[in-house]
Amino acid sequence: MNEPIQAVDLVARLKERRATVATAESLTGGRLAARMSEAPGSSEIFLGGAVTYATEAKVKVLGVAQEVVDEHGVVSAECARAMAEGARRLLGSTYGVSTTGVAGPDTQEGKPVGTVFVGVAGPNGTDVVPLALDGDRESITNESVAAAVEALVAALEGRPEE
């Protein structure tokens, strides 16, 4: 992974493009929203976020289709896509960024600890970045936040995620 993007740089990049962002989180439990709001000036670009830890919250708050949950589970690219699109729609932002996955200590939906999906929905469509992370719960969560920020920057710059 590259050098982490500093919050102040992210705010500057979003302001430069007159873009706003909303978050939809599961395994990161609000850490992504905290990252988005930590720099001065973030109130101009960060509209808010939803921590939808429970499956029912993903469906009720973000509008993730029950069919997506039933067919693919919440630890899936399809769910990350729907969450990012739901955050964008819910808050009327330029971009929606989502995190869903397994931080541990146990597997979920038969998927191993460290399986993470980051979604970024924007004016040019929605991309999902699959991750296979190692480490404990805290390091997986922190790496997921960093990957979500990097995915947002990639979308802002119009470059495909690696």
C-alpha positions as a Markdown table, in Angstrom:
| # | Residue | x | y | z |
|---|---|---|---|---|
| 1 | Met | 0.0 | 0.0 | 0.0 |
| 2 | Asn | 1.2 | 3.5 | -0.8 |
| 3 | Glu | 1.9 | 6.2 | 1.8 |
| 4 | Pro | -1.4 | 6.9 | 3.5 |
| 5 | Ile | -3.3 | 10.0 | 2.3 |
| 6 | Gln | -3.5 | 12.6 | 5.0 |
| 7 | Ala | -7.0 | 13.9 | 5.9 |
| 8 | Val | -6.1 | 17.4 | 5.1 |
| 9 | Asp | -5.0 | 16.4 | 1.6 |
| 10 | Leu | -8.2 | 14.4 | 1.0 |
| 11 | Val | -10.3 | 17.5 | 2.1 |
| 12 | Ala | -8.3 | 19.6 | -0.3 |
| 13 | Arg | -8.8 | 17.2 | -3.2 |
| 14 | Leu | -12.5 | 17.0 | -2.6 |
| 15 | Lys | -12.8 | 20.8 | -2.3 |
| 16 | Glu | -10.8 | 21.4 | -5.5 |
| 17 | Arg | -13.4 | 19.2 | -7.3 |
| 18 | Arg | -16.4 | 20.7 | -5.4 |
| 19 | Ala | -17.2 | 17.2 | -4.4 |
| 20 | Thr | -18.8 | 15.8 | -1.3 |
| 21 | Val | -18.7 | 12.4 | 0.3 |
| 22 | Ala | -20.9 | 10.2 | 2.5 |
| 23 | Thr | -19.9 | 6.9 | 4.2 |
| 24 | Ala | -21.6 | 3.6 | 4.8 |
| 25 | Glu | -19.7 | 1.4 | 7.3 |
| 26 | Ser | -19.9 | -2.0 | 8.7 |
| 27 | Leu | -16.6 | -3.5 | 10.0 |
| 28 | Thr | -15.0 | -0.1 | 10.4 |
| 29 | Gly | -17.7 | 1.0 | 12.9 |
| 30 | Gly | -17.5 | 4.7 | 12.2 |
| 31 | Arg | -13.7 | 5.0 | 11.9 |
| 32 | Leu | -14.0 | 6.0 | 8.2 |
| 33 | Ala | -16.4 | 8.8 | 9.1 |
| 34 | Ala | -14.0 | 9.9 | 11.8 |
| 35 | Arg | -11.2 | 10.0 | 9.3 |
| 36 | Met | -13.2 | 12.0 | 6.8 |
| 37 | Ser | -14.1 | 14.6 | 9.5 |
| 38 | Glu | -10.7 | 15.0 | 11.3 |
| 39 | Ala | -9.2 | 17.7 | 9.1 |
| 40 | Pro | -10.1 | 21.4 | 9.2 |
| 41 | Gly | -12.5 | 22.2 | 6.4 |
| 42 | Ser | -14.0 | 18.8 | 6.4 |
| 43 | Ser | -17.5 | 20.2 | 7.0 |
| 44 | Glu | -17.5 | 21.5 | 3.4 |
| 45 | Ile | -16.9 | 18.0 | 1.9 |
| 46 | Phe | -18.2 | 15.4 | 4.4 |
| 47 | Leu | -22.0 | 15.2 | 4.6 |
| 48 | Gly | -22.2 | 12.3 | 7.1 |
| 49 | Gly | -22.4 | 8.6 | 7.3 |
| 50 | Ala | -24.2 | 5.6 | 8.5 |
| 51 | Val | -22.7 | 2.8 | 10.6 |
| 52 | Thr | -24.8 | -0.2 | 9.6 |
| 53 | Tyr | -23.2 | -2.9 | 11.6 |
| 54 | Ala | -26.4 | -5.1 | 11.6 |
| 55 | Thr | -27.7 | -6.6 | 8.4 |
| 56 | Glu | -31.1 | -5.2 | 9.0 |
| 57 | Ala | -29.6 | -1.7 | 9.2 |
| 58 | Lys | -28.0 | -2.2 | 5.8 |
| 59 | Val | -31.4 | -3.0 | 4.4 |
| 60 | Lys | -33.5 | -0.4 | 6.2 |
| 61 | Val | -31.1 | 2.5 | 6.3 |
| 62 | Leu | -29.1 | 2.2 | 3.1 |
| 63 | Gly | -31.6 | 0.4 | 1.0 |
| 64 | Val | -29.5 | -2.7 | 0.3 |
| 65 | Ala | -31.8 | -5.1 | -1.4 |
| 66 | Gln | -32.7 | -8.2 | 0.7 |
| 67 | Glu | -32.0 | -10.2 | -2.5 |
| 68 | Val | -28.4 | -9.0 | -2.4 |
| 69 | Val | -28.1 | -10.2 | 1.2 |
| 70 | Asp | -29.8 | -13.5 | 0.5 |
| 71 | Glu | -27.8 | -14.3 | -2.6 |
| 72 | His | -24.4 | -12.8 | -1.8 |
| 73 | Gly | -24.3 | -12.1 | 1.9 |
| 74 | Val | -23.2 | -8.9 | 3.5 |
| 75 | Val | -19.5 | -9.8 | 3.1 |
| 76 | Ser | -19.5 | -9.4 | -0.6 |
| 77 | Ala | -18.7 | -7.0 | -3.5 |
| 78 | Glu | -22.4 | -6.8 | -4.2 |
| 79 | Cys | -23.2 | -5.6 | -0.7 |
| 80 | Ala | -20.3 | -3.1 | -0.7 |
| 81 | Arg | -21.6 | -1.7 | -4.0 |
| 82 | Ala | -25.2 | -1.4 | -2.7 |
| 83 | Met | -23.9 | 0.3 | 0.5 |
| 84 | Ala | -21.8 | 2.9 | -1.3 |
| 85 | Glu | -24.7 | 3.7 | -3.7 |
| 86 | Gly | -27.1 | 3.8 | -0.7 |
| 87 | Ala | -24.9 | 6.3 | 1.2 |
| 88 | Arg | -24.6 | 8.5 | -1.9 |
| 89 | Arg | -28.4 | 8.4 | -2.4 |
| 90 | Leu | -29.3 | 8.9 | 1.2 |
| 91 | Leu | -27.2 | 12.0 | 1.7 |
| 92 | Gly | -27.1 | 13.4 | -1.8 |
| 93 | Ser | -23.3 | 13.3 | -2.0 |
| 94 | Thr | -21.0 | 13.3 | -5.0 |
| 95 | Tyr | -19.4 | 10.1 | -3.7 |
| 96 | Gly | -20.4 | 7.3 | -1.4 |
| 97 | Val | -17.8 | 5.1 | 0.2 |
| 98 | Ser | -18.5 | 1.8 | 2.0 |
| 99 | Thr | -16.7 | -0.8 | 4.0 |
| 100 | Thr | -17.9 | -4.3 | 4.7 |
| 101 | Gly | -16.0 | -7.4 | 5.7 |
| 102 | Val | -14.7 | -9.7 | 8.5 |
| 103 | Ala | -12.4 | -8.1 | 11.1 |
| 104 | Gly | -12.4 | -11.2 | 13.3 |
| 105 | Pro | -11.9 | -13.0 | 15.4 |
| 106 | Asp | -14.3 | -15.5 | 13.8 |
| 107 | Thr | -15.2 | -16.2 | 10.2 |
| 108 | Gln | -18.5 | -14.8 | 8.9 |
| 109 | Glu | -20.7 | -16.2 | 6.1 |
| 110 | Gly | -17.9 | -18.8 | 5.6 |
| 111 | Lys | -15.4 | -16.0 | 4.7 |
| 112 | Pro | -12.1 | -15.8 | 6.5 |
| 113 | Val | -11.0 | -13.0 | 8.8 |
| 114 | Gly | -9.5 | -10.3 | 6.7 |
| 115 | Thr | -11.9 | -10.5 | 3.8 |
| 116 | Val | -13.0 | -7.0 | 3.1 |
| 117 | Phe | -14.8 | -5.1 | 0.4 |
| 118 | Val | -14.6 | -1.3 | -0.2 |
| 119 | Gly | -17.1 | 0.3 | -2.4 |
| 120 | Val | -16.9 | 3.8 | -4.0 |
| 121 | Ala | -20.0 | 5.1 | -5.8 |
| 122 | Gly | -19.6 | 8.4 | -7.8 |
| 123 | Pro | -20.7 | 10.2 | -10.9 |
| 124 | Asn | -18.9 | 7.7 | -13.2 |
| 125 | Gly | -20.3 | 4.6 | -11.6 |
| 126 | Thr | -19.4 | 2.3 | -8.7 |
| 127 | Asp | -16.2 | 0.4 | -8.2 |
| 128 | Val | -15.5 | -2.3 | -5.5 |
| 129 | Val | -12.1 | -3.1 | -4.2 |
| 130 | Pro | -11.7 | -6.6 | -2.7 |
| 131 | Leu | -9.1 | -7.0 | 0.0 |
| 132 | Ala | -7.5 | -9.9 | 1.8 |
| 133 | Leu | -5.9 | -8.5 | 4.9 |
| 134 | Asp | -3.8 | -10.1 | 7.7 |
| 135 | Gly | -3.5 | -9.2 | 11.3 |
| 136 | Asp | -5.7 | -8.6 | 14.3 |
| 137 | Arg | -9.1 | -6.9 | 14.4 |
| 138 | Glu | -7.6 | -3.4 | 15.0 |
| 139 | Ser | -5.1 | -3.7 | 12.1 |
| 140 | Ile | -7.7 | -5.1 | 9.7 |
| 141 | Thr | -10.0 | -2.2 | 10.6 |
| 142 | Asn | -7.3 | 0.4 | 10.2 |
| 143 | Glu | -6.1 | -1.0 | 6.9 |
| 144 | Ser | -9.7 | -1.1 | 5.7 |
| 145 | Val | -10.1 | 2.7 | 6.4 |
| 146 | Ala | -6.8 | 3.4 | 4.6 |
| 147 | Ala | -7.9 | 1.4 | 1.6 |
| 148 | Ala | -11.3 | 3.2 | 1.5 |
| 149 | Val | -9.6 | 6.6 | 1.5 |
| 150 | Glu | -7.2 | 5.4 | -1.3 |
| 151 | Ala | -10.1 | 4.0 | -3.3 |
| 152 | Leu | -11.9 | 7.4 | -3.0 |
| 153 | Val | -8.7 | 9.2 | -4.1 |
| 154 | Ala | -8.5 | 6.8 | -7.1 |
| 155 | Ala | -12.1 | 7.6 | -8.1 |
| 156 | Leu | -11.4 | 11.4 | -7.7 |
| 157 | Glu | -8.4 | 11.1 | -10.0 |
| 158 | Gly | -10.2 | 8.9 | -12.5 |
| 159 | Arg | -7.8 | 6.0 | -12.2 |
| 160 | Pro | -8.7 | 2.4 | -11.7 |
| 161 | Glu | -8.0 | 0.8 | -8.3 |
| 162 | Glu | -5.1 | -1.6 | -8.2 |
